[in-house]
Amino acid sequence: MKSKFSTKWTASKQPRKQRKYKYNAPLHLRHRFLNAHLSLELRKKYGKRSFPVRKGDEVLVMRGKFKKKKAKITEVNLKKERIVLENVNREKKDGNKVAVYFHPSNLVIESLNLDDKERLKLLKEKPVEKKSGKHVEKEAKNEDKNKEKENVPNKIKS
């Protein structure tokens, strides 16, 4: 299998190809993979379910040892696809403190860093509905069936 990244690749059911796409993606595209869910308040405000994390965002940890802890993001590591939070450390046996890496799926964004105007534009954009061809075809068939049922006159029993 080639290890080159293909920009033409859209999707595959095969996990092998999904992993290949993810591992070989360039850093400017990897940022898209680092999405975290928005809190309920932010979800209502912006009409989006998730958003890419950025340094300075305040997040709530939802899983693991540090569950229910609120902290600011200090580092976003695109190569490891992990996030480092402020004052969330693990102590080694020799007494040194080491940063704990989190995957964005285990975090919820509580407040956003809105210093960047481009980020504000992305937030205010309305989400585009993505429907695959099969899904659209099924909906069209269902609509046709419903219309046929409406057009059939009811038989009167005598």
C-alpha positions in Angstrom: 0.0 0.0 0.0 1.3 3.5 -0.9 2.0 5.7 2.0 1.3 8.9 0.0 -1.6 11.1 1.1 -4.4 11.4 -1.5 -6.4 14.6 -1.6 -9.0 12.8 -3.8 -9.9 10.2 -1.2 -13.4 10.8 0.1 -14.5 7.9 2.2 -14.3 4.1 2.7 -16.0 1.5 4.9 -12.6 -0.2 5.4 -11.0 0.8 8.7 -7.6 0.1 7.1 -8.1 2.9 4.6 -9.6 5.2 7.2 -6.5 4.8 9.4 -4.2 5.3 6.4 -5.9 8.6 5.6 -5.6 9.7 9.2 -2.0 8.7 9.7 -0.7 10.1 6.4 -2.7 13.4 6.6 -0.6 16.6 6.5 -0.6 18.8 9.6 -2.8 21.5 8.1 -5.6 18.9 7.6 -5.0 17.1 10.9 -6.5 20.1 12.7 -9.9 19.0 11.4 -9.6 15.8 13.3 -9.2 17.6 16.7 -12.9 18.5 17.2 -14.5 18.5 20.6 -18.2 18.7 21.5 -19.5 22.1 22.5 -21.3 22.6 25.8 -25.1 22.9 25.7 -25.1 26.7 26.0 -22.6 27.1 23.2 -24.5 24.5 21.1 -27.7 26.6 21.4 -25.8 29.9 20.8 -23.9 28.8 17.7 -26.1 26.0 16.3 -23.1 23.6 16.1 -22.5 20.3 17.9 -18.7 20.3 17.7 -15.8 22.6 16.9 -12.0 22.3 16.5 -10.1 23.0 19.7 -7.5 25.7 20.0 -5.0 27.0 22.6 -6.8 29.2 25.1 -10.2 27.4 25.0 -11.6 26.3 28.3 -12.6 22.6 28.4 -14.2 20.2 30.8 -12.8 16.7 31.0 -15.5 14.0 30.7 -13.5 10.7 31.0 -10.7 9.2 33.0 -8.9 10.1 36.2 -9.4 13.9 35.8 -13.1 13.7 35.1 -15.1 16.9 35.9 -12.0 19.0 35.9 -12.1 22.4 34.1 -8.9 23.7 32.5 -7.5 25.8 29.8 -5.8 24.3 26.7 -2.0 25.0 26.8 -0.9 22.9 23.8 -2.5 21.2 20.8 -0.3 18.5 19.4 -1.2 17.7 15.8 1.2 14.9 15.4 0.0 12.9 18.4 -3.6 14.2 18.0 -3.6 15.0 21.7 -4.2 18.1 23.9 -2.4 19.3 27.0 -4.4 21.1 29.7 -3.1 23.7 32.2 -2.4 22.4 35.8 -3.4 18.8 34.9 -0.3 16.8 35.7 0.6 13.3 36.6 3.4 12.6 39.1 6.2 10.2 38.2 7.9 7.9 40.8 10.9 10.2 41.0 8.6 13.2 41.9 8.6 14.9 38.5 5.3 16.2 37.2 4.4 15.4 33.6 1.6 16.8 31.5 -1.3 14.5 30.7 -2.4 14.2 27.1 -6.1 14.1 26.3 -8.0 13.1 23.2 -10.5 15.8 22.1 -13.4 13.3 22.1 -13.0 13.1 25.9 -13.4 16.9 26.4 -16.3 19.4 26.2 -15.6 23.0 25.2 -17.0 25.3 27.9 -15.7 28.6 26.5 -14.0 29.5 23.3 -11.0 31.6 22.6 -12.4 34.2 20.1 -9.3 36.3 19.5 -9.2 35.2 15.8 -11.8 36.8 13.5 -11.7 33.9 11.1 -12.7 31.5 13.9 -15.7 33.8 14.7 -16.7 33.6 11.0 -16.6 29.8 11.1 -18.8 29.8 14.2 -21.4 32.0 12.7 -21.7 30.0 9.5 -24.7 27.8 9.3 -23.9 24.1 9.1 -24.3 22.5 5.6 -26.4 19.3 5.6 -24.4 16.5 4.1 -26.4 13.7 2.6 -25.0 10.7 0.8 -26.5 9.6 -2.5 -28.1 6.5 -1.0 -29.8 8.4 1.8 -31.3 10.9 -0.7 -32.5 8.1 -2.9 -34.3 6.4 0.0 -36.0 9.6 1.0 -37.2 10.2 -2.6 -38.6 6.6 -2.7 -40.4 7.1 0.6 -41.9 10.3 -0.6 -43.2 8.6 -3.8 -44.8 5.8 -1.8 -46.5 8.3 0.5 -47.9 10.2 -2.6 -49.2 7.0 -4.1 -51.0 6.1 -0.9 -52.7 9.5 -0.8 -53.8 9.2 -4.4 -55.5 5.8 -3.9 -59.3 6.3 -3.2 -60.7 4.6 -0.2 -63.0 1.6 -1.0 -66.4 1.8 0.5 -67.7 -1.5 1.9 -71.4 -2.1 1.3 
